[in-house]
Amino acid sequence: MKAIKSNPIRPHSRKRNYTPAGFKRLFPHGKKYRLQYDDDEGILLDGCVTRLKKYNLEEYELIIAHFVIGISIRTIAKKKKCSDGTVRKQLQCATGFIDGLIYFLKE
């Protein structure tokens, strides 16, 4: 029988998320912890997403697929037959466009 080497830093490491004691509530987890907006902010966000649709349809579809429908970035990348890094860059560009519009419209 072979001896199993243990990790000296985490002796009982089994591919699980390790969160130090007292920090569990600091890290939100899942969809129920997403930020909620009032009606005015929702209308503003909806208008910005609509402007994204007019500007770049592909990025709009990415936003809807990931944030509304809940498809993972990796799954989107597989369907588009590209790397997930490429999808992340496109998603970052789309969210940057929306953030910029929100900043501009709130001023």
ABEGO torsion letter per residue (X at the ends): XBBBBBBAABAABAGBBBBBBGAAAABBBEAAABBBBBAAAAAAAAAAAAAAAAABAAAAAAAAAAAAAGBBAAAAAAAAGBBAAAAAAAAAAAAAAAAAAAAAAAX
